[in-house]
Every structure is written in structure tokens, then in C-alpha cells.
Amino acid sequence: MAIVRLVTFDGVTTDRMNQMRDEMQGREPPEGLNAKEIIVLHDPDTERSTVLVFFDNEDDYRQGDEILSNMDRGDTPGARTSVTRYDVAHRDSM
């Protein structure tokens, strides 16, 4: 069963989101991060962002959570307000 790490951020300006998108497109993920997919959502009106990072199993999730939790705050889009773990109950591409 897949697992997702859902993180929310406040204070994410459109300029910062554009900068983060440009940085993520040209960069390899951190060493040891075995994520299968990342989705970044942004609401420019409220300056909030939600990041979903998908993992295939619990071991990959634990390792990824440790790596991402220890990232330099300057590498995040804004002030992290929550980190939550979810089991992916259903996933479909249409």
C-alpha cells in the first residue's frame, strides 16, 4: 500500500512558488529519498501550499520523512505548519 506525506506551509508567495518550481525541475531529489511522486499545490490568495510526497512502503516513508524533516528551512516554500502521514486508500489516473 502506498503512503503519502502531506505537508502544509503558510507564507508562500507566488514569487517563492515560482522559484521553488524552477529549482525542483532542474534538480535531483535529496540522496536517499525514495519518493515515487510529488505533487505541490499552491493557493496564491491565501499564500498557502500543500505538498504530497508518495512512497511505496513504510521503510521508504520513514527514510523520506527523516530526510525531509531535516531539510534546511531555506529549502522549503514557507513556514511549515503541519506534517501528516496517510495511507493511500485509492489512487487512479484518468
PDB file of N, CA, C and O in Angstrom:
ATOM      1  N   MET A   1       0.834  -1.176   0.000  1.00  0.00           N
ATOM      2  CA  MET A   1       0.000   0.000   0.000  1.00  0.00           C
ATOM      3  C   MET A   1       0.883   1.246   0.000  1.00  0.00           C
ATOM      4  O   MET A   1       1.855   1.326   0.751  1.00  0.00           O
ATOM      5  N   ALA A   2       0.545   2.195  -0.829  1.00  0.00           N
ATOM      6  CA  ALA A   2       1.298   3.447  -0.888  1.00  0.00           C
ATOM      7  C   ALA A   2       0.994   4.310   0.333  1.00  0.00           C
ATOM      8  O   ALA A   2      -0.062   4.201   0.955  1.00  0.00           O
ATOM      9  N   ILE A   3       1.956   5.167   0.651  1.00  0.00           N
ATOM     10  CA  ILE A   3       1.850   6.082   1.785  1.00  0.00           C
ATOM     11  C   ILE A   3       2.188   7.474   1.276  1.00  0.00           C
ATOM     12  O   ILE A   3       3.084   7.640   0.448  1.00  0.00           O
ATOM     13  N   VAL A   4       1.469   8.471   1.773  1.00  0.00           N
ATOM     14  CA  VAL A   4       1.747   9.846   1.376  1.00  0.00           C
ATOM     15  C   VAL A   4       2.114  10.668   2.610  1.00  0.00           C
ATOM     16  O   VAL A   4       1.530  10.522   3.684  1.00  0.00           O
ATOM     17  N   ARG A   5       3.090  11.526   2.414  1.00  0.00           N
ATOM     18  CA  ARG A   5       3.485  12.509   3.436  1.00  0.00           C
ATOM     19  C   ARG A   5       2.913  13.836   2.967  1.00  0.00           C
ATOM     20  O   ARG A   5       3.336  14.375   1.945  1.00  0.00           O
ATOM     21  N   LEU A   6       1.947  14.365   3.718  1.00  0.00           N
ATOM     22  CA  LEU A   6       1.277  15.599   3.351  1.00  0.00           C
ATOM     23  C   LEU A   6       1.780  16.709   4.265  1.00  0.00           C
ATOM     24  O   LEU A   6       1.671  16.612   5.488  1.00  0.00           O
ATOM     25  N   VAL A   7       2.326  17.752   3.675  1.00  0.00           N
ATOM     26  CA  VAL A   7       2.909  18.855   4.437  1.00  0.00           C
ATOM     27  C   VAL A   7       2.242  20.147   4.000  1.00  0.00           C
ATOM     28  O   VAL A   7       2.052  20.379   2.806  1.00  0.00           O
ATOM     29  N   THR A   8       1.885  20.992   4.965  1.00  0.00           N
ATOM     30  CA  THR A   8       1.306  22.284   4.643  1.00  0.00           C
ATOM     31  C   THR A   8       2.262  23.396   5.062  1.00  0.00           C
ATOM     32  O   THR A   8       3.002  23.284   6.039  1.00  0.00           O
ATOM     33  N   PHE A   9       2.215  24.470   4.282  1.00  0.00           N
ATOM     34  CA  PHE A   9       3.070  25.632   4.513  1.00  0.00           C
ATOM     35  C   PHE A   9       2.230  26.900   4.431  1.00  0.00           C
ATOM     36  O   PHE A   9       1.292  26.975   3.637  1.00  0.00           O
ATOM     37  N   ASP A  10       2.562  27.888   5.242  1.00  0.00           N
ATOM     38  CA  ASP A  10       1.975  29.221   5.174  1.00  0.00           C
ATOM     39  C   ASP A  10       3.051  30.207   4.735  1.00  0.00           C
ATOM     40  O   ASP A  10       4.246  29.937   4.856  1.00  0.00           O
ATOM     41  N   GLY A  11       2.610  31.354   4.223  1.00  0.00           N
ATOM     42  CA  GLY A  11       3.543  32.393   3.821  1.00  0.00           C
ATOM     43  C   GLY A  11       4.249  32.093   2.519  1.00  0.00           C
ATOM     44  O   GLY A  11       5.403  32.477   2.331  1.00  0.00           O
ATOM     45  N   VAL A  12       3.563  31.404   1.612  1.00  0.00           N
ATOM     46  CA  VAL A  12       4.165  31.004   0.338  1.00  0.00           C
ATOM     47  C   VAL A  12       3.687  31.966  -0.751  1.00  0.00           C
ATOM     48  O   VAL A  12       2.569  31.854  -1.253  1.00  0.00           O
ATOM     49  N   THR A  13       4.542  32.894  -1.097  1.00  0.00           N
ATOM     50  CA  THR A  13       4.189  33.857  -2.133  1.00  0.00           C
ATOM     51  C   THR A  13       4.283  33.223  -3.515  1.00  0.00           C
ATOM     52  O   THR A  13       4.904  32.175  -3.694  1.00  0.00           O
ATOM     53  N   THR A  14       3.663  33.871  -4.476  1.00  0.00           N
ATOM     54  CA  THR A  14       3.747  33.380  -5.856  1.00  0.00           C
ATOM     55  C   THR A  14       5.183  33.403  -6.346  1.00  0.00           C
ATOM     56  O   THR A  14       5.618  32.484  -7.039  1.00  0.00           O
ATOM     57  N   ASP A  15       5.922  34.444  -5.992  1.00  0.00           N
ATOM     58  CA  ASP A  15       7.338  34.508  -6.399  1.00  0.00           C
ATOM     59  C   ASP A  15       8.123  33.337  -5.822  1.00  0.00           C
ATOM     60  O   ASP A  15       8.932  32.729  -6.523  1.00  0.00           O
ATOM     61  N   ARG A  16       7.888  33.014  -4.544  1.00  0.00           N
ATOM     62  CA  ARG A  16       8.601  31.894  -3.918  1.00  0.00           C
ATOM     63  C   ARG A  16       8.195  30.568  -4.566  1.00  0.00           C
ATOM     64  O   ARG A  16       9.036  29.692  -4.770  1.00  0.00           O
ATOM     65  N   MET A  17       6.917  30.423  -4.885  1.00  0.00           N
ATOM     66  CA  MET A  17       6.462  29.178  -5.516  1.00  0.00           C
ATOM     67  C   MET A  17       7.088  29.023  -6.890  1.00  0.00           C
ATOM     68  O   MET A  17       7.498  27.923  -7.261  1.00  0.00           O
ATOM     69  N   ASN A  18       7.167  30.101  -7.648  1.00  0.00           N
ATOM     70  CA  ASN A  18       7.817  30.040  -8.966  1.00  0.00           C
ATOM     71  C   ASN A  18       9.293  29.679  -8.832  1.00  0.00           C
ATOM     72  O   ASN A  18       9.812  28.883  -9.614  1.00  0.00           O
ATOM     73  N   GLN A  19       9.967  30.259  -7.847  1.00  0.00           N
ATOM     74  CA  GLN A  19      11.373  29.944  -7.596  1.00  0.00           C
ATOM     75  C   GLN A  19      11.535  28.468  -7.239  1.00  0.00           C
ATOM     76  O   GLN A  19      12.426  27.797  -7.760  1.00  0.00           O
ATOM     77  N   MET A  20      10.674  27.960  -6.350  1.00  0.00           N
ATOM     78  CA  MET A  20      10.753  26.547  -5.947  1.00  0.00           C
ATOM     79  C   MET A  20      10.510  25.630  -7.146  1.00  0.00           C
ATOM     80  O   MET A  20      11.203  24.625  -7.306  1.00  0.00           O
ATOM     81  N   ARG A  21       9.540  25.966  -7.980  1.00  0.00           N
ATOM     82  CA  ARG A  21       9.245  25.138  -9.158  1.00  0.00           C
ATOM     83  C   ARG A  21      10.457  25.066 -10.074  1.00  0.00           C
ATOM     84  O   ARG A  21      10.816  23.992 -10.555  1.00  0.00           O
ATOM     85  N   ASP A  22      11.086  26.208 -10.312  1.00  0.00           N
ATOM     86  CA  ASP A  22      12.277  26.233 -11.165  1.00  0.00           C
ATOM     87  C   ASP A  22      13.406  25.400 -10.553  1.00  0.00           C
ATOM     88  O   ASP A  22      14.103  24.683 -11.270  1.00  0.00           O
ATOM     89  N   GLU A  23      13.589  25.489  -9.239  1.00  0.00           N
ATOM     90  CA  GLU A  23      14.638  24.719  -8.562  1.00  0.00           C
ATOM     91  C   GLU A  23      14.351  23.220  -8.615  1.00  0.00           C
ATOM     92  O   GLU A  23      15.268  22.428  -8.832  1.00  0.00           O
ATOM     93  N   MET A  24      13.097  22.820  -8.421  1.00  0.00           N
ATOM     94  CA  MET A  24      12.745  21.403  -8.404  1.00  0.00           C
ATOM     95  C   MET A  24      12.871  20.775  -9.788  1.00  0.00           C
ATOM     96  O   MET A  24      13.231  19.603  -9.900  1.00  0.00           O
ATOM     97  N   GLN A  25      12.580  21.535 -10.843  1.00  0.00           N
ATOM     98  CA  GLN A  25      12.622  20.991 -12.199  1.00  0.00           C
ATOM     99  C   GLN A  25      14.032  20.625 -12.626  1.00  0.00           C
ATOM    100  O   GLN A  25      14.214  19.683 -13.398  1.00  0.00           O
ATOM    101  N   GLY A  26      15.017  21.338 -12.150  1.00  0.00           N
ATOM    102  CA  GLY A  26      16.375  21.079 -12.609  1.00  0.00           C
ATOM    103  C   GLY A  26      17.248  20.366 -11.602  1.00  0.00           C
ATOM    104  O   GLY A  26      18.471  20.370 -11.743  1.00  0.00           O
ATOM    105  N   ARG A  27      16.663  19.759 -10.599  1.00  0.00           N
ATOM    106  CA  ARG A  27      17.467  19.197  -9.514  1.00  0.00           C
ATOM    107  C   ARG A  27      17.045  17.766  -9.206  1.00  0.00           C
ATOM    108  O   ARG A  27      15.869  17.410  -9.274  1.00  0.00           O
ATOM    109  N   GLU A  28      18.036  16.967  -8.869  1.00  0.00           N
ATOM    110  CA  GLU A  28      17.770  15.603  -8.413  1.00  0.00           C
ATOM    111  C   GLU A  28      17.207  15.664  -6.991  1.00  0.00           C
ATOM    112  O   GLU A  28      17.522  16.592  -6.247  1.00  0.00           O
ATOM    113  N   PRO A  29      16.382  14.694  -6.607  1.00  0.00           N
ATOM    114  CA  PRO A  29      15.893  14.676  -5.222  1.00  0.00           C
ATOM    115  C   PRO A  29      17.049  14.443  -4.251  1.00  0.00           C
ATOM    116  O   PRO A  29      18.107  13.956  -4.650  1.00  0.00           O
ATOM    117  N   PRO A  30      16.853  14.787  -2.987  1.00  0.00           N
ATOM    118  CA  PRO A  30      17.906  14.539  -1.998  1.00  0.00           C
ATOM    119  C   PRO A  30      18.326  13.065  -1.999  1.00  0.00           C
ATOM    120  O   PRO A  30      17.509  12.175  -2.232  1.00  0.00           O
ATOM    121  N   GLU A  31      19.595  12.830  -1.738  1.00  0.00           N
ATOM    122  CA  GLU A  31      20.119  11.460  -1.719  1.00  0.00           C
ATOM    123  C   GLU A  31      19.363  10.624  -0.694  1.00  0.00           C
ATOM    124  O   GLU A  31      19.167  11.042   0.447  1.00  0.00           O
ATOM    125  N   GLY A  32      18.944   9.439  -1.119  1.00  0.00           N
ATOM    126  CA  GLY A  32      18.247   8.511  -0.230  1.00  0.00           C
ATOM    127  C   GLY A  32      16.740   8.684  -0.206  1.00  0.00           C
ATOM    128  O   GLY A  32      16.040   7.883   0.413  1.00  0.00           O
ATOM    129  N   LEU A  33      16.227   9.713  -0.865  1.00  0.00           N
ATOM    130  CA  LEU A  33      14.779   9.943  -0.896  1.00  0.00           C
ATOM    131  C   LEU A  33      14.171   9.057  -1.975  1.00  0.00           C
ATOM    132  O   LEU A  33      14.353   9.299  -3.168  1.00  0.00           O
ATOM    133  N   ASN A  34      13.451   8.036  -1.544  1.00  0.00           N
ATOM    134  CA  ASN A  34      12.872   7.061  -2.477  1.00  0.00           C
ATOM    135  C   ASN A  34      11.404   7.358  -2.747  1.00  0.00           C
ATOM    136  O   ASN A  34      10.574   6.450  -2.767  1.00  0.00           O
ATOM    137  N   ALA A  35      11.090   8.619  -2.953  1.00  0.00           N
ATOM    138  CA  ALA A  35       9.720   9.010  -3.269  1.00  0.00           C
ATOM    139  C   ALA A  35       9.395   8.622  -4.706  1.00  0.00           C
ATOM    140  O   ALA A  35      10.269   8.627  -5.573  1.00  0.00           O
ATOM    141  N   LYS A  36       8.138   8.288  -4.948  1.00  0.00           N
ATOM    142  CA  LYS A  36       7.703   7.896  -6.286  1.00  0.00           C
ATOM    143  C   LYS A  36       7.035   9.039  -7.033  1.00  0.00           C
ATOM    144  O   LYS A  36       7.001   9.046  -8.263  1.00  0.00           O
ATOM    145  N   GLU A  37       6.505  10.000  -6.296  1.00  0.00           N
ATOM    146  CA  GLU A  37       5.813  11.120  -6.935  1.00  0.00           C
ATOM    147  C   GLU A  37       5.714  12.253  -5.931  1.00  0.00           C
ATOM    148  O   GLU A  37       5.652  12.031  -4.721  1.00  0.00           O
ATOM    149  N   ILE A  38       5.701  13.484  -6.460  1.00  0.00           N
ATOM    150  CA  ILE A  38       5.478  14.656  -5.627  1.00  0.00           C
ATOM    151  C   ILE A  38       4.457  15.540  -6.333  1.00  0.00           C
ATOM    152  O   ILE A  38       4.520  15.745  -7.545  1.00  0.00           O
ATOM    153  N   ILE A  39       3.529  16.050  -5.556  1.00  0.00           N
ATOM    154  CA  ILE A  39       2.535  16.997  -6.052  1.00  0.00           C
ATOM    155  C   ILE A  39       2.595  18.213  -5.148  1.00  0.00           C
ATOM    156  O   ILE A  39       2.515  18.089  -3.926  1.00  0.00           O
ATOM    157  N   VAL A  40       2.736  19.395  -5.750  1.00  0.00           N
ATOM    158  CA  VAL A  40       2.789  20.637  -4.994  1.00  0.00           C
ATOM    159  C   VAL A  40       1.581  21.477  -5.395  1.00  0.00           C
ATOM    160  O   VAL A  40       1.397  21.797  -6.569  1.00  0.00           O
ATOM    161  N   LEU A  41       0.759  21.832  -4.405  1.00  0.00           N
ATOM    162  CA  LEU A  41      -0.410  22.670  -4.626  1.00  0.00           C
ATOM    163  C   LEU A  41      -0.145  24.039  -4.014  1.00  0.00           C
ATOM    164  O   LEU A  41       0.527  24.147  -2.988  1.00  0.00           O
ATOM    165  N   HIS A  42      -0.671  25.080  -4.641  1.00  0.00           N
ATOM    166  CA  HIS A  42      -0.438  26.432  -4.125  1.00  0.00           C
ATOM    167  C   HIS A  42      -1.700  27.272  -4.280  1.00  0.00           C
ATOM    168  O   HIS A  42      -2.319  27.281  -5.344  1.00  0.00           O
ATOM    169  N   ASP A  43      -2.077  27.971  -3.223  1.00  0.00           N
ATOM    170  CA  ASP A  43      -3.178  28.927  -3.260  1.00  0.00           C
ATOM    171  C   ASP A  43      -2.573  30.314  -3.092  1.00  0.00           C
ATOM    172  O   ASP A  43      -2.258  30.714  -1.971  1.00  0.00           O
ATOM    173  N   PRO A  44      -2.405  31.053  -4.186  1.00  0.00           N
ATOM    174  CA  PRO A  44      -1.741  32.351  -4.094  1.00  0.00           C
ATOM    175  C   PRO A  44      -2.527  33.375  -3.281  1.00  0.00           C
ATOM    176  O   PRO A  44      -1.931  34.285  -2.705  1.00  0.00           O
ATOM    177  N   ASP A  45      -3.855  33.246  -3.222  1.00  0.00           N
ATOM    178  CA  ASP A  45      -4.658  34.211  -2.475  1.00  0.00           C
ATOM    179  C   ASP A  45      -4.427  34.129  -0.969  1.00  0.00           C
ATOM    180  O   ASP A  45      -4.405  35.150  -0.283  1.00  0.00           O
ATOM    181  N   THR A  46      -4.256  32.911  -0.459  1.00  0.00           N
ATOM    182  CA  THR A  46      -4.029  32.736   0.979  1.00  0.00           C
ATOM    183  C   THR A  46      -2.556  32.512   1.309  1.00  0.00           C
ATOM    184  O   THR A  46      -2.179  32.416   2.477  1.00  0.00           O
ATOM    185  N   GLU A  47      -1.720  32.430   0.255  1.00  0.00           N
ATOM    186  CA  GLU A  47      -0.288  32.160   0.403  1.00  0.00           C
ATOM    187  C   GLU A  47      -0.043  30.871   1.194  1.00  0.00           C
ATOM    188  O   GLU A  47       0.801  30.813   2.088  1.00  0.00           O
ATOM    189  N   ARG A  48      -0.815  29.840   0.828  1.00  0.00           N
ATOM    190  CA  ARG A  48      -0.658  28.522   1.434  1.00  0.00           C
ATOM    191  C   ARG A  48      -0.281  27.519   0.366  1.00  0.00           C
ATOM    192  O   ARG A  48      -0.651  27.653  -0.801  1.00  0.00           O
ATOM    193  N   SER A  49       0.466  26.506   0.788  1.00  0.00           N
ATOM    194  CA  SER A  49       0.886  25.450  -0.120  1.00  0.00           C
ATOM    195  C   SER A  49       0.752  24.106   0.587  1.00  0.00           C
ATOM    196  O   SER A  49       0.942  24.000   1.799  1.00  0.00           O
ATOM    197  N   THR A  50       0.424  23.089  -0.191  1.00  0.00           N
ATOM    198  CA  THR A  50       0.350  21.721   0.304  1.00  0.00           C
ATOM    199  C   THR A  50       1.224  20.865  -0.601  1.00  0.00           C
ATOM    200  O   THR A  50       1.143  20.951  -1.826  1.00  0.00           O
ATOM    201  N   VAL A  51       2.057  20.039   0.016  1.00  0.00           N
ATOM    202  CA  VAL A  51       2.956  19.171  -0.738  1.00  0.00           C
ATOM    203  C   VAL A  51       2.635  17.727  -0.368  1.00  0.00           C
ATOM    204  O   VAL A  51       2.608  17.368   0.809  1.00  0.00           O
ATOM    205  N   LEU A  52       2.393  16.907  -1.382  1.00  0.00           N
ATOM    206  CA  LEU A  52       2.137  15.482  -1.192  1.00  0.00           C
ATOM    207  C   LEU A  52       3.311  14.713  -1.778  1.00  0.00           C
ATOM    208  O   LEU A  52       3.643  14.874  -2.953  1.00  0.00           O
ATOM    209  N   VAL A  53       3.937  13.881  -0.959  1.00  0.00           N
ATOM    210  CA  VAL A  53       5.061  13.060  -1.406  1.00  0.00           C
ATOM    211  C   VAL A  53       4.652  11.601  -1.227  1.00  0.00           C
ATOM    212  O   VAL A  53       4.331  11.170  -0.119  1.00  0.00           O
ATOM    213  N   PHE A  54       4.665  10.853  -2.314  1.00  0.00           N
ATOM    214  CA  PHE A  54       4.199   9.464  -2.308  1.00  0.00           C
ATOM    215  C   PHE A  54       5.370   8.491  -2.182  1.00  0.00           C
ATOM    216  O   PHE A  54       6.418   8.659  -2.806  1.00  0.00           O
ATOM    217  N   PHE A  55       5.154   7.469  -1.352  1.00  0.00           N
ATOM    218  CA  PHE A  55       6.143   6.415  -1.134  1.00  0.00           C
ATOM    219  C   PHE A  55       5.460   5.060  -1.325  1.00  0.00           C
ATOM    220  O   PHE A  55       4.256   4.925  -1.106  1.00  0.00           O
ATOM    221  N   ASP A  56       6.245   4.057  -1.736  1.00  0.00           N
ATOM    222  CA  ASP A  56       5.706   2.721  -1.972  1.00  0.00           C
ATOM    223  C   ASP A  56       5.482   1.906  -0.717  1.00  0.00           C
ATOM    224  O   ASP A  56       4.614   1.034  -0.694  1.00  0.00           O
ATOM    225  N   ASN A  57       6.258   2.178   0.341  1.00  0.00           N
ATOM    226  CA  ASN A  57       6.159   1.338   1.533  1.00  0.00           C
ATOM    227  C   ASN A  57       6.608   2.107   2.776  1.00  0.00           C
ATOM    228  O   ASN A  57       7.105   3.229   2.687  1.00  0.00           O
ATOM    229  N   GLU A  58       6.423   1.487   3.914  1.00  0.00           N
ATOM    230  CA  GLU A  58       6.708   2.114   5.207  1.00  0.00           C
ATOM    231  C   GLU A  58       8.191   2.450   5.373  1.00  0.00           C
ATOM    232  O   GLU A  58       8.521   3.513   5.900  1.00  0.00           O
ATOM    233  N   ASP A  59       9.077   1.578   4.940  1.00  0.00           N
ATOM    234  CA  ASP A  59      10.516   1.852   5.069  1.00  0.00           C
ATOM    235  C   ASP A  59      10.924   3.084   4.271  1.00  0.00           C
ATOM    236  O   ASP A  59      11.662   3.936   4.766  1.00  0.00           O
ATOM    237  N   ASP A  60      10.442   3.176   3.034  1.00  0.00           N
ATOM    238  CA  ASP A  60      10.745   4.350   2.216  1.00  0.00           C
ATOM    239  C   ASP A  60      10.161   5.608   2.841  1.00  0.00           C
ATOM    240  O   ASP A  60      10.788   6.667   2.820  1.00  0.00           O
ATOM    241  N   TYR A  61       8.942   5.488   3.404  1.00  0.00           N
ATOM    242  CA  TYR A  61       8.319   6.634   4.053  1.00  0.00           C
ATOM    243  C   TYR A  61       9.161   7.109   5.246  1.00  0.00           C
ATOM    244  O   TYR A  61       9.449   8.299   5.370  1.00  0.00           O
ATOM    245  N   ARG A  62       9.548   6.187   6.110  1.00  0.00           N
ATOM    246  CA  ARG A  62      10.333   6.563   7.303  1.00  0.00           C
ATOM    247  C   ARG A  62      11.631   7.257   6.910  1.00  0.00           C
ATOM    248  O   ARG A  62      11.993   8.287   7.480  1.00  0.00           O
ATOM    249  N   GLN A  63      12.323   6.689   5.939  1.00  0.00           N
ATOM    250  CA  GLN A  63      13.581   7.284   5.484  1.00  0.00           C
ATOM    251  C   GLN A  63      13.321   8.655   4.857  1.00  0.00           C
ATOM    252  O   GLN A  63      14.051   9.608   5.132  1.00  0.00           O
ATOM    253  N   GLY A  64      12.300   8.762   4.026  1.00  0.00           N
ATOM    254  CA  GLY A  64      11.958  10.023   3.391  1.00  0.00           C
ATOM    255  C   GLY A  64      11.532  11.077   4.390  1.00  0.00           C
ATOM    256  O   GLY A  64      11.906  12.243   4.266  1.00  0.00           O
ATOM    257  N   ASP A  65      10.747  10.671   5.387  1.00  0.00           N
ATOM    258  CA  ASP A  65      10.302  11.606   6.411  1.00  0.00           C
ATOM    259  C   ASP A  65      11.502  12.174   7.170  1.00  0.00           C
ATOM    260  O   ASP A  65      11.553  13.369   7.459  1.00  0.00           O
ATOM    261  N   GLU A  66      12.451  11.320   7.486  1.00  0.00           N
ATOM    262  CA  GLU A  66      13.655  11.779   8.194  1.00  0.00           C
ATOM    263  C   GLU A  66      14.451  12.763   7.338  1.00  0.00           C
ATOM    264  O   GLU A  66      14.885  13.806   7.827  1.00  0.00           O
ATOM    265  N   ILE A  67      14.640  12.433   6.068  1.00  0.00           N
ATOM    266  CA  ILE A  67      15.391  13.313   5.163  1.00  0.00           C
ATOM    267  C   ILE A  67      14.685  14.658   5.018  1.00  0.00           C
ATOM    268  O   ILE A  67      15.311  15.710   5.142  1.00  0.00           O
ATOM    269  N   LEU A  68      13.382  14.618   4.757  1.00  0.00           N
ATOM    270  CA  LEU A  68      12.639  15.854   4.523  1.00  0.00           C
ATOM    271  C   LEU A  68      12.488  16.690   5.793  1.00  0.00           C
ATOM    272  O   LEU A  68      12.493  17.919   5.725  1.00  0.00           O
ATOM    273  N   SER A  69      12.355  16.045   6.937  1.00  0.00           N
ATOM    274  CA  SER A  69      12.227  16.770   8.207  1.00  0.00           C
ATOM    275  C   SER A  69      13.510  17.498   8.569  1.00  0.00           C
ATOM    276  O   SER A  69      13.475  18.498   9.286  1.00  0.00           O
ATOM    277  N   ASN A  70      14.646  17.005   8.079  1.00  0.00           N
ATOM    278  CA  ASN A  70      15.939  17.610   8.397  1.00  0.00           C
ATOM    279  C   ASN A  70      16.437  18.577   7.327  1.00  0.00           C
ATOM    280  O   ASN A  70      17.572  19.048   7.398  1.00  0.00           O
ATOM    281  N   MET A  71      15.598  18.875   6.341  1.00  0.00           N
ATOM    282  CA  MET A  71      15.999  19.825   5.293  1.00  0.00           C
ATOM    283  C   MET A  71      16.189  21.213   5.892  1.00  0.00           C
ATOM    284  O   MET A  71      15.537  21.582   6.869  1.00  0.00           O
ATOM    285  N   ASP A  72      17.081  21.960   5.295  1.00  0.00           N
ATOM    286  CA  ASP A  72      17.283  23.361   5.651  1.00  0.00           C
ATOM    287  C   ASP A  72      15.982  24.112   5.406  1.00  0.00           C
ATOM    288  O   ASP A  72      15.366  23.966   4.350  1.00  0.00           O
ATOM    289  N   ARG A  73      15.564  24.910   6.373  1.00  0.00           N
ATOM    290  CA  ARG A  73      14.307  25.674   6.236  1.00  0.00           C
ATOM    291  C   ARG A  73      14.322  26.582   5.006  1.00  0.00           C
ATOM    292  O   ARG A  73      13.261  26.913   4.476  1.00  0.00           O
ATOM    293  N   GLY A  74      15.488  26.983   4.554  1.00  0.00           N
ATOM    294  CA  GLY A  74      15.597  27.805   3.355  1.00  0.00           C
ATOM    295  C   GLY A  74      15.237  27.048   2.089  1.00  0.00           C
ATOM    296  O   GLY A  74      15.009  27.663   1.048  1.00  0.00           O
ATOM    297  N   ASP A  75      15.182  25.722   2.161  1.00  0.00           N
ATOM    298  CA  ASP A  75      14.819  24.898   1.010  1.00  0.00           C
ATOM    299  C   ASP A  75      13.326  24.604   0.958  1.00  0.00           C
ATOM    300  O   ASP A  75      12.869  23.886   0.069  1.00  0.00           O
ATOM    301  N   THR A  76      12.559  25.150   1.899  1.00  0.00           N
ATOM    302  CA  THR A  76      11.117  24.921   1.917  1.00  0.00           C
ATOM    303  C   THR A  76      10.404  26.158   1.379  1.00  0.00           C
ATOM    304  O   THR A  76      10.970  27.251   1.385  1.00  0.00           O
ATOM    305  N   PRO A  77       9.163  25.992   0.912  1.00  0.00           N
ATOM    306  CA  PRO A  77       8.478  27.130   0.310  1.00  0.00           C
ATOM    307  C   PRO A  77       8.022  28.195   1.300  1.00  0.00           C
ATOM    308  O   PRO A  77       7.835  29.347   0.910  1.00  0.00           O
ATOM    309  N   GLY A  78       7.840  27.846   2.553  1.00  0.00           N
ATOM    310  CA  GLY A  78       7.355  28.796   3.551  1.00  0.00           C
ATOM    311  C   GLY A  78       7.481  28.207   4.940  1.00  0.00           C
ATOM    312  O   GLY A  78       8.312  27.329   5.174  1.00  0.00           O
ATOM    313  N   ALA A  79       6.659  28.684   5.863  1.00  0.00           N
ATOM    314  CA  ALA A  79       6.666  28.178   7.236  1.00  0.00           C
ATOM    315  C   ALA A  79       5.847  26.891   7.306  1.00  0.00           C
ATOM    316  O   ALA A  79       4.644  26.903   7.044  1.00  0.00           O
ATOM    317  N   ARG A  80       6.492  25.789   7.658  1.00  0.00           N
ATOM    318  CA  ARG A  80       5.798  24.502   7.735  1.00  0.00           C
ATOM    319  C   ARG A  80       4.820  24.521   8.907  1.00  0.00           C
ATOM    320  O   ARG A  80       5.201  24.811  10.041  1.00  0.00           O
ATOM    321  N   THR A  81       3.560  24.212   8.623  1.00  0.00           N
ATOM    322  CA  THR A  81       2.535  24.248   9.661  1.00  0.00           C
ATOM    323  C   THR A  81       2.061  22.869  10.091  1.00  0.00           C
ATOM    324  O   THR A  81       1.542  22.712  11.196  1.00  0.00           O
ATOM    325  N   SER A  82       2.231  21.869   9.233  1.00  0.00           N
ATOM    326  CA  SER A  82       1.855  20.510   9.642  1.00  0.00           C
ATOM    327  C   SER A  82       2.506  19.478   8.739  1.00  0.00           C
ATOM    328  O   SER A  82       2.817  19.739   7.577  1.00  0.00           O
ATOM    329  N   VAL A  83       2.703  18.297   9.311  1.00  0.00           N
ATOM    330  CA  VAL A  83       3.185  17.125   8.574  1.00  0.00           C
ATOM    331  C   VAL A  83       2.291  15.963   9.006  1.00  0.00           C
ATOM    332  O   VAL A  83       2.163  15.669  10.195  1.00  0.00           O
ATOM    333  N   THR A  84       1.676  15.307   8.016  1.00  0.00           N
ATOM    334  CA  THR A  84       0.746  14.223   8.312  1.00  0.00           C
ATOM    335  C   THR A  84       1.040  13.041   7.400  1.00  0.00           C
ATOM    336  O   THR A  84       1.401  13.209   6.235  1.00  0.00           O
ATOM    337  N   ARG A  85       0.879  11.848   7.947  1.00  0.00           N
ATOM    338  CA  ARG A  85       1.075  10.610   7.181  1.00  0.00           C
ATOM    339  C   ARG A  85      -0.294  10.019   6.878  1.00  0.00           C
ATOM    340  O   ARG A  85      -1.151   9.922   7.756  1.00  0.00           O
ATOM    341  N   TYR A  86      -0.486   9.629   5.636  1.00  0.00           N
ATOM    342  CA  TYR A  86      -1.739   8.984   5.216  1.00  0.00           C
ATOM    343  C   TYR A  86      -1.439   7.725   4.433  1.00  0.00           C
ATOM    344  O   TYR A  86      -0.474   7.678   3.670  1.00  0.00           O
ATOM    345  N   ASP A  87      -2.268   6.694   4.619  1.00  0.00           N
ATOM    346  CA  ASP A  87      -2.286   5.558   3.707  1.00  0.00           C
ATOM    347  C   ASP A  87      -3.089   5.980   2.487  1.00  0.00           C
ATOM    348  O   ASP A  87      -4.119   6.641   2.624  1.00  0.00           O
ATOM    349  N   VAL A  88      -2.642   5.614   1.319  1.00  0.00           N
ATOM    350  CA  VAL A  88      -3.363   5.933   0.095  1.00  0.00           C
ATOM    351  C   VAL A  88      -4.410   4.836  -0.097  1.00  0.00           C
ATOM    352  O   VAL A  88      -4.081   3.708  -0.467  1.00  0.00           O
ATOM    353  N   ALA A  89      -5.665   5.179   0.157  1.00  0.00           N
ATOM    354  CA  ALA A  89      -6.744   4.206   0.081  1.00  0.00           C
ATOM    355  C   ALA A  89      -7.136   3.879  -1.363  1.00  0.00           C
ATOM    356  O   ALA A  89      -7.534   2.756  -1.671  1.00  0.00           O
ATOM    357  N   HIS A  90      -7.016   4.876  -2.237  1.00  0.00           N
ATOM    358  CA  HIS A  90      -7.338   4.667  -3.654  1.00  0.00           C
ATOM    359  C   HIS A  90      -6.610   5.733  -4.459  1.00  0.00           C
ATOM    360  O   HIS A  90      -6.493   6.882  -4.033  1.00  0.00           O
ATOM    361  N   ARG A  91      -6.127   5.338  -5.618  1.00  0.00           N
ATOM    362  CA  ARG A  91      -5.404   6.258  -6.497  1.00  0.00           C
ATOM    363  C   ARG A  91      -5.686   5.833  -7.925  1.00  0.00           C
ATOM    364  O   ARG A  91      -5.626   4.646  -8.245  1.00  0.00           O
ATOM    365  N   ASP A  92      -5.993   6.792  -8.784  1.00  0.00           N
ATOM    366  CA  ASP A  92      -6.350   6.474 -10.157  1.00  0.00           C
ATOM    367  C   ASP A  92      -5.941   7.630 -11.063  1.00  0.00           C
ATOM    368  O   ASP A  92      -6.065   8.794 -10.682  1.00  0.00           O
ATOM    369  N   SER A  93      -5.466   7.321 -12.228  1.00  0.00           N
ATOM    370  CA  SER A  93      -5.189   8.322 -13.246  1.00  0.00           C
ATOM    371  C   SER A  93      -6.276   8.257 -14.292  1.00  0.00           C
ATOM    372  O   SER A  93      -6.619   7.179 -14.776  1.00  0.00           O
ATOM    373  N   MET A  94      -6.813   9.396 -14.639  1.00  0.00           N
ATOM    374  CA  MET A  94      -7.916   9.392 -15.595  1.00  0.00           C
ATOM    375  C   MET A  94      -7.515  10.059 -16.884  1.00  0.00           C
ATOM    376  O   MET A  94      -8.322  10.149 -17.809  1.00  0.00           O
TER     377      MET A  94
END
